[in-house]
Amino acid sequence: MGINSKPVVFAILSAVVILIGTVVTVFVPLFMPSTQPVSSYVKPYTAIELEGRDIYIREGCNNCHTQTVRPLRTEVLRYGEYSKAEEFAYDRPFLWGSRRTGPDLNRLGGKYPDSWHYKHMQSPQSMFELSNMPAYGWLASNRLDTSNSFRKTSIQGFGYSAEQVKQQIADYAGKVTSAGYDSKTTRDLVTPASLRGELTEMDAIVAYMQKLGRDVKSMEAKR
């Protein structure tokens, strides 16, 4: 009698073969370097950029904005160079998204000055009259909590020391509160006077927006 005449044994052996095949073809590649490309041009988020990313997720921005440009002519013409696997090496979780109620943001970094983002977050309709994006001006009234910033970068495996994280926060605070900051006038308009000398949640989300696609643009420019 062959195995075909033993349905229970046949089912068990089939399940084992399928399980082995699944592990080999799906799970093993997940831990292979070749499936996790990393470019020297793509840098981990700074502590402030990561805080901004957390706010972006908290506010559900990824529900309306994708962060992946497909390799289609129409998309490349509108948004820029198509998305590369290596640029998501430090995204946990990834925010590729599936809906474009708003435009894709994967190439937003450096497209506009900080002042544009402050204005847009304060009142999207002041920039685009027909925009259905809600206003996020209140983010400028929230002091940024950086008490867990080092813990967050550590969990993400970015490799920063506590001192480096502290310095990143101090450097960014110094930049946006400086009298010479090129977006000072606009920042002051949206930020309450009592918080102009401190980091706000809006500062952090603007930092994150300016990070998106910036490293890949540098990579493409040097090819």
N, C-alpha and C positions, 0 to 999 in steps of 0.2 A: 504493500500500500504506500502510495506517495504522500507527500505533504499536502497535496490538494484535497486529499480525503479526510484531513484533520483540520477542520475549520478553526478550532480554538488555537492550535499551534500555529497555523498559517497567519492568523490575525496577530498573534503575539510577535512572531518573527517580522511581519510587515511593519508593525509599530516600531520595533527596534531599529529596523533599517531606515525608516523615515526619520526617527529621532536622531540617528547618527548623521544622516544626510543634512538635517536641519542645523545641527551643531556645527558641522564642518563648513557649510555654505553661508550660514548667517552669523553665528556667534563668534567663531574663530576669527574671521576677518575684522570684526569690530576692534580687536586688540592688536592688530598688525599695523606697524608704522605706515605702510603703504596706503592704508585707508584713512589715515589721519595726517594728511599733509600739513606741514607747518613752514611758513615762509619767514625768512629773517626780516622781511619788511613789515610783517604784521606783529604789532606789539600788544601785550596785555593791556587791558583798561587800567588807567590810573585809579586811585581810590575815589576821586571825585567823579570820574566818568562812570565807574561802577555804581556809585550812589545814584547817579542820574539814570542809569539803566534800570535800577530797582524801582525808581519813581515812575519811569516809563511803563514798566510792567504793572506796577500797583494801580496806575490810572487807566489801564486797559488800552493804551495807545496801539498795541499790537493787534487789537481786534479790528482796527480800521486801516492800518498801514502794514503792508508787507515789507520785508527786508531781503528780497531776492529778485535780482534782475535776470530774467530768462534769456538764453542765447537766441533771441529772435530779433530780426532787424528793427521792427517797430519799437521794441522795448529798449534796445541799445541806443537808438536815435533819440528816444525821449529821456531815458534815465542815465545813460552812460554805459561803460563797460559792464558786460554781464558778470554775474557773481561767480567767484572762485571758491573752491572748497576750503582752501587754506585760510581765507579771511574769517571763517567761523570757528577757528581753532580754540578761541577763548570764550565762546558763547555757550553758557550753561545756565538755562536752556537756550536753544536757538530760537530766534524770533522770525523765522521765514514768513510765517503767516499764510493765509489763503484768501484774504479779502482785500480789496482796494477801494474801500469807501473813500479813502484819501489816497494820495499818490504814494508810490514806493519810496522808501527813505534810505535805501542801501547805498546811495551815492550822494547823500545830502551834505556830508562833511565838507566844509570849505566853500560850498556853493554860495552861501550868503554870510555876511558878517554877523557877529553876535547880536548887534543891535536889531537886525531883522528878526531874529528868533525871540528876543524879548518882546518886541512889538506883536509878533504873531501869537505868542503864548498869551499875551495880555488880551488881545482881541483879534482872532483870526479874520473876522469880517472886515476889519480895517485894512487888511492886506488883500483879501479876496472877498468881494461883496457877497458872492453866492455860497461861500463856504458853510458847511453844516457842522463844522468842528466847534465844540463848546469852548468857552474861554477858560483859560487856566491861570489867569492873573493872580489868583489867590496863592499860587505857589511861591510868589515873591514875598508873601507875608509869613511864610513858614521858615523858621530858622532850620538850617540843615543839621541833622543829627549825625555826627561822624564818630560817635562813641564805639560803634562796631565795625568801623571801616577796615581796620587791620584784620579782624576776625573774618570778614567777608573775603578779602583778598587772599587770605591764607587758605580758606576752604576751597576757593576757586583754583588754588595752586599757582598763583601768579608769581610767587617767589620773592615778594617784597618783604623787607624787614619792617619792624614796627617803626623804626626811625625813618625809613624811606616813605612809608605811608604818611607819617606825621609831616614830613617835608613836602610831600605832594599837596597835602591839604593847605599847608602854610603858603606854598608858592601860588596856588590858585586863588586863595583868599587875597594874597598880596596883589595879584594881577587885576582882579575884578573890582577891588576897592581902591586901586591906585588912581591918583588924579590924572595920570596919563593914559588910563585905559581908553582905547578908541571907541568903546561903546558906553562910556560913563554917563553921558547925557541921557541916553535911552534907559539904561539900567536905573538911574536915579528917578526917572519918571514912573517906573512901574514898581519900584521898591520903597516901602515905607522908610521914612527918615531914620527911624530907630534901628533899622536893619541894614542900612547902606554900608556899614563898616564890617558886616559879617557875611558869611556864606548863607545863601538861601536855597530852598529846593529848586527854584527856577534857575539859579546859577548852575546847579548840578545837571539838570536836564539839558540845558544849553550846551554844557561841556560834552555830554553824551552825544547830542545831535551832531556836534562838530567832529566827533570821532568817526562817525559812520562813513565807511568807504575811503577815509583819508589815507590809510596805509596802502590800500590797493592802488590808489591813484599814484602814489609815489613809486610803487612797484612797476606800474605800467609805464610811467614816465622815464624810467631808467633802462627799459628794455631796448 
